[in-house]
Amino acid sequence: MRNISSVMFATCLVLASFLASLVLAFGGPAIAAEQPRIGPDPELYQRTVSRAINYLTKQGQAEDGSYSKQAGIGVTALVTTALLRAGLTPQDPVVAKSLKLLESYIQPDGGIYTPDSFYKNYETCIAIMCLVEANKDGRYDKILQRAEAFVKGIQWTESQGKQKADMEYGGAGYGKKNRPDLSNTSFLIDALVACGRGPEDEAIQKALIFVSRCQNHESEHNTAPFAPKNPDGGFYYTCAAGGESFAGTLPNGGLRSYASMTYAGLKSMIYAGLKADDPRVKAATQWIRQHYDLKTNPGLGEMGLYYYYHTFAKTMDALGKDLFEDAQGVQHDWRKELVEELASRQQENGSWVNEADRWIEGDPNLVTAYALLALSYCRPK
C-alpha cells in the first residue's frame, strides 16, 4: 500500500506541474486577466488624422502656400506645424510651399511676422515651432537663432524698462508695446523649449515670474491683488494693466479662472522646471481635477474650445501620465477620450469648425490645425 500511495503522490505532482506549465504558457483567464487597452483605438485615430490631413492639403491651402492669409501668417505656421507633426515631411509639395511662404516673412530684426503686424511675438513664436519641426537637416539653424533673440528681446524685462516688482515683468504680449498676457507668454515658453532651452534658461525663468502672477494662488511667488480674492488655483488671462479674465470677475473683484489658461499656466510651469510637489503645480492640478471636461472649455463654454483642446493635450503630455484622476476619483484615459471627442466633432470634409466664433475659431483652417496638433499628442502606443 505504501508503494501504491507513493506512486499516486508522484503522479499527482507530475500532473500539477504539467497544468502549471500550461497556465504559464497560455495564460489562464482566471489567473491573469487581460489588461484593458490604454490610449485611443488605432483605427479611429488614423481615420481622424487622415481626414484632417486630406482637408488641409486638398482644400485649405491657397495657391501661394498660405492658410487664411487675412489673419496673418500665424494660421499658416500652425497648419504647417500640425502637418509636420502628423508625418508629412518638409519635401512634401504642400508643406514646402508653406515653408517657402513663411521664409518670405523673415524680417531684418530676426522676427518672422507680417510687416506692421500687431502680433509680432505670437507670429514669430508659432513660426519658430514650425521651423523647428522642419529643421531636421539644420537648414533653419541661423534663422532660428535670430528669431529666438528677437522674441527674447521684446519680452517685458529690464530691456523694456521693467523690474521684477512690476506686474508685467517676464511676460510677453502680442508685440513689443502690447501688454503681456498668459497666452502669449506660454507661446514664448513653448518656442524657447522647441529651440532646446530648458528650465535653466534666463528668459524662461523670467517668464515663470509672470506666469505665477496669473494664478489664483497666493504665495511668495504671487502677491498680485487678485489671488486672495479667488484662491482656487486656476489661471486667468493677465495680471498686467489692472488684470483681466475672459471668464469675468467675482463680486469682490477677483478674476475667474478658466481651463485654457489654467492648462497653459500649468504647462508653462512644468516647462520651467517646477515639480509635482510645488504648491503652484499642486494648486493648478487640483483645479484641473475639479474641472476635467472635454465637452466645453470650462469657464468659457464653447469659446476658445479648440485652442483648449490643443493646450489640454500638450499639458497632459507634459504631466507624463496615461491616466488622469479627477476630483471624484474617476480615472480618465485622456488620449482615448480626446480622440473620441474630436472624431465626433469632425466635419464630413475632414475639418473642424467652432460655431462660437471667438478668437477666429470660425475659421476651419485654424481650428483644424488646433485639432490635428492635439491629436499629435494622442498617438496609440
ZAVEX-962073 format. One line per 5 residues: number of its first residue (from 1); their letters; for each residue x, y, z of C-alpha. Coordinates in steps of 0.25 Angstrom, whole numbers, padded with zeros to 4 digits. Each point is the difference from the previous one (the first is absolute). Last residue first. Layout:
<nodes>
NUM> A> X Y Z; ...
</nodes>
This chain:
<nodes>
381> KPRCY> 0005 0213 -0112; -0012 0007 -0008; 0004 0014 -0003; -0007 0011 0009; 0010 0011 0000
376> SLALL> -0001 0002 -0015; -0015 0000 0001; 0000 0014 0007; 0008 0005 -0012; -0010 -0005 -0009
371> AYATV> -0011 0007 0008; 0007 0013 0000; 0003 0000 -0015; -0014 -0004 -0003; -0005 0012 0009
366> LNPDG> 0009 0010 -0008; -0003 -0005 -0014; -0015 -0002 0004; -0001 0015 0003; -0012 0002 0010
361> EIWRD> 0011 -0001 0011; 0005 0014 -0004; 0002 0004 0015; -0015 -0002 0002; -0009 -0006 -0010
356> AENVW> -0009 -0009 0009; -0004 -0009 -0011; 0014 -0006 0000; 0004 -0007 -0012; 0007 -0013 -0003
351> SGNEQ> 0005 -0006 -0013; 0000 -0014 -0006; -0010 0004 -0011; -0012 -0007 0008; 0003 0008 0012
346> QRSAL> 0007 -0005 0012; -0007 0002 0013; -0001 -0015 0004; 0014 -0002 -0004; 0005 0011 0009
341> EEVLE> -0008 -0006 0012; 0005 -0014 -0003; 0014 0004 -0001; -0001 0008 0013; -0005 -0011 0008
336> KRWDH> 0010 -0010 -0005; 0011 0009 0003; -0005 0004 0013; -0002 -0014 0006; -0007 0006 0012
331> QVGQA> 0000 -0006 0013; -0012 0004 0009; 0003 0003 0014; -0011 0011 0001; 0011 0011 0000
326> DEFLD> 0005 -0005 -0014; 0011 -0011 -0002; 0008 0001 -0012; 0005 -0012 -0007; 0012 -0001 -0010
321> KGLAD> 0008 0009 0008; 0012 0008 -0004; -0005 0014 0005; 0006 0006 -0013; -0009 -0009 -0008
316> MTKAF> -0012 0005 0008; 0005 0014 -0003; 0001 -0002 -0015; -0013 -0006 -0001; -0007 0010 0008
311> THYYY> 0006 0012 -0007; -0004 -0006 -0014; -0014 -0003 0006; -0001 0014 0006; 0004 0007 -0013
306> YLGME> -0011 -0009 -0006; -0011 0005 0010; 0004 0015 0000; -0015 0003 0003; -0009 -0012 0002
301> GLGPN> -0002 0001 0015; 0010 0011 0005; 0002 -0004 0015; 0003 -0015 -0004; 0003 -0001 -0015
296> TKLDY> -0011 -0009 -0003; -0003 -0014 -0003; 0014 -0005 0004; -0002 0002 0015; 0009 -0001 0012
291> HQRIW> -0004 0011 0009; 0003 -0005 0014; 0013 -0007 -0004; 0004 0012 -0008; -0001 0009 0012
286> QTAAK> 0008 -0011 0008; 0011 0000 -0010; 0001 0015 0000; 0001 0000 0016; 0010 -0011 0000
281> VRPDD> 0009 0007 -0011; 0000 0013 0008; 0003 -0008 0013; 0012 -0007 -0007; -0001 -0015 0003
276> AKLGA> -0003 -0003 -0015; 0013 0006 -0004; 0003 0014 -0005; 0011 0000 -0011; -0005 0012 -0009
271> YIMSK> -0006 -0010 -0010; -0009 -0005 0011; -0004 0014 0004; -0003 0003 -0015; -0009 -0012 0000
266> LGAYT> -0007 0004 0012; -0003 0014 -0005; -0005 -0004 -0014; -0009 -0011 0007; -0005 0011 0009
261> MSAYS> -0002 0010 -0011; -0008 -0010 -0009; -0008 -0004 0013; -0005 0013 0006; 0002 0007 0012
256> RLGGN> -0009 0012 0005; 0007 0013 0004; -0003 0005 0014; -0007 0014 0001; -0008 -0004 0012
251> PLTGA> -0012 -0002 -0009; 0008 -0010 -0008; 0005 0003 -0014; -0001 -0004 -0014; 0004 -0013 -0007
246> FSEGG> 0008 0008 -0010; 0009 0003 0012; 0007 0013 0001; 0010 0007 0009; 0002 0015 0003
241> AACTY> 0010 0002 -0011; 0007 -0013 0003; -0005 -0012 0007; -0004 -0007 -0013; -0009 -0011 -0006
236> YFGGD> -0005 -0008 0012; 0006 -0012 0008; -0006 -0010 0009; 0005 -0003 0015; -0014 0003 0006
231> PNKPA> 0004 0012 0009; -0010 0010 -0006; 0002 0014 0007; 0014 -0005 0006; 0006 0000 -0014
226> FPATN> -0005 0013 -0005; 0009 0009 0007; 0012 -0006 -0007; 0010 -0004 0011; 0004 -0013 -0007
221> HESEH> 0013 -0007 0002; 0000 0001 0015; -0014 -0006 -0001; -0014 0003 -0004; -0006 -0010 -0010
216> NQCRS> -0010 0006 -0011; 0011 -0001 -0010; 0004 0011 -0009; 0011 0004 0009; 0007 -0014 -0002
211> VFILA> 0000 0002 -0015; 0007 0014 0002; 0011 -0006 0008; 0001 -0012 -0008; 0003 0009 -0012
206> KQIAE> 0013 0005 0007; 0004 -0015 0002; -0003 -0003 -0015; 0008 0012 -0004; 0012 -0004 0009
201> DEPGR> 0001 -0014 -0006; 0003 -0010 0011; -0014 -0006 -0001; 0003 -0005 -0014; 0003 0006 -0014
196> GCAVL> 0000 -0010 -0012; -0005 0010 -0010; -0014 -0007 0002; 0001 0003 0015; 0002 0015 -0004
191> ADILF> -0012 0000 -0010; -0009 -0007 0011; 0005 0011 0010; -0004 0011 -0009; -0013 -0007 -0004
186> STNSL> -0003 0000 0015; 0003 0014 0002; -0009 0004 -0012; -0012 -0008 0007; 0004 0006 0014
181> DPRNK> -0001 0014 -0004; 0010 0012 -0002; -0004 0014 -0003; 0002 0003 -0015; 0012 0009 -0003
176> KGYGA> 0010 -0010 -0005; -0010 -0010 -0006; -0011 -0009 0003; 0003 0000 0015; 0011 -0007 0007
171> GGYEM> 0002 -0001 0015; 0013 0001 0009; -0004 0012 0007; -0014 0006 -0003; -0004 0000 0015
166> DAKQK> 0012 0009 0003; 0008 -0004 0012; 0010 -0008 -0008; 0004 0013 -0008; -0005 0005 -0013
161> GQSET> 0008 0010 -0009; -0003 -0008 -0013; 0014 -0006 0000; -0002 -0003 0015; -0011 -0009 -0003
156> WQIGK> -0012 -0001 -0008; 0004 -0009 -0011; 0003 0007 -0013; 0014 -0004 -0001; -0002 -0015 0004
151> VFAEA> -0010 0000 -0012; 0011 0005 -0009; 0012 -0008 0005; -0008 -0013 -0002; -0003 0005 -0015
146> RQLIK> 0014 0003 -0002; 0004 -0014 0005; -0011 -0006 -0008; 0005 0006 -0013; 0014 -0005 0002
141> DYRGD> -0004 -0014 0003; -0011 -0001 -0011; 0007 -0010 -0010; 0004 -0009 0011; -0004 -0013 -0007
136> KNAEV> -0011 -0003 0010; -0005 0014 0000; -0015 -0001 -0004; -0005 -0002 0014; 0009 0011 0005
131> LCMIA> -0005 0009 -0012; -0015 -0002 0005; 0004 0003 0015; 0007 0012 -0004; -0011 0005 -0009
126> ICTEY> -0010 -0001 0012; 0009 0008 0008; 0002 0010 -0011; -0015 0002 -0003; -0003 0002 0015
121> NKYFS> 0012 0010 0003; -0003 0008 -0012; -0016 0000 0001; -0003 0015 -0003; 0006 -0002 -0013
116> DPTYI> 0007 0012 -0008; 0006 -0010 -0009; -0005 -0014 0002; 0009 -0008 0009; 0012 -0008 0002
111> GGDPQ> 0010 0008 0009; 0015 0001 -0003; 0000 0015 0000; 0002 0000 -0015; -0014 -0008 -0001
106> IYSEL> -0002 -0014 -0004; -0014 0000 -0007; 0005 -0006 -0013; 0004 -0012 0007; -0014 -0002 0005
101> LKLSK> -0004 -0001 -0015; 0011 -0010 -0003; -0005 -0009 0011; -0014 0001 -0005; 0004 -0005 -0014
96> AVVPD> 0009 -0011 0006; -0011 -0005 0009; -0009 -0002 -0012; 0011 -0006 -0009; 0004 -0010 0011
91> QPTLG> 0015 0003 0001; -0001 0005 0014; -0006 -0013 0004; -0014 -0004 0004; -0002 -0009 0012
86> ARLLA> -0011 0006 0008; 0010 0009 0007; 0004 0006 -0013; -0015 0002 -0003; -0002 0007 0013
81> TTVLA> 0012 0009 -0001; -0005 0004 -0014; -0014 0003 0005; 0006 0009 0012; 0009 0007 -0009
76> TVGIG> -0011 0003 -0011; -0009 0005 0011; 0010 0009 0006; 0004 0007 -0013; -0010 0011 0001
71> AQKSY> -0015 -0002 0001; -0003 0004 -0014; 0009 -0011 -0004; -0010 -0011 0004; 0010 -0011 -0004
66> SGDEA> 0012 0004 -0009; 0007 -0008 -0010; -0001 0011 -0011; -0011 -0008 -0007; -0009 0000 0012
61> QGQKT> 0000 -0012 0010; -0013 -0006 0007; -0006 -0009 -0011; 0010 -0011 -0004; 0011 0000 0010
56> LYNIA> -0008 0005 0013; -0012 -0009 -0003; 0008 -0012 -0003; 0008 0002 0012; -0012 0001 0009
51> RSVTR> -0006 -0013 -0007; 0013 -0007 0003; 0000 0004 0014; -0014 -0005 0003; 0002 -0013 -0007
46> QYLEP> 0013 -0003 0007; -0006 0003 0014; -0012 -0008 -0003; 0008 -0012 -0005; 0010 0001 0011
41> DPGIR> -0011 0000 0011; 0005 0010 0010; 0009 -0002 0012; 0001 -0011 0011; -0005 -0013 -0004
36> PQEAA> -0006 -0008 0011; 0009 -0011 0007; -0003 -0014 -0003; -0004 -0008 0013; 0012 -0009 0005
31> IAPGG> -0005 -0010 0010; -0014 -0004 -0004; 0003 0003 -0015; 0011 -0011 0000; 0012 0006 -0007
26> FALVL> 0004 -0010 -0012; 0014 -0004 0004; 0000 0004 0015; -0014 -0007 0002; 0005 -0012 -0008
21> SALFS> 0013 -0001 0008; -0009 -0001 0013; -0008 -0011 -0006; 0012 -0008 -0003; 0006 0002 0014
16> ALVLC> -0013 -0004 0006; -0001 -0013 -0008; 0015 -0003 0004; -0003 0002 0014; -0013 -0008 0000
11> TAFMV> 0008 -0012 -0007; 0010 0001 0012; -0011 -0001 0010; -0006 -0012 -0007; 0013 -0007 -0001
6> SSINR> 0003 0002 0015; -0014 -0004 0004; 0002 -0013 -0009; 0013 -0003 0007; -0006 0002 0014
1> M> -0011 -0009 -0003
</nodes>
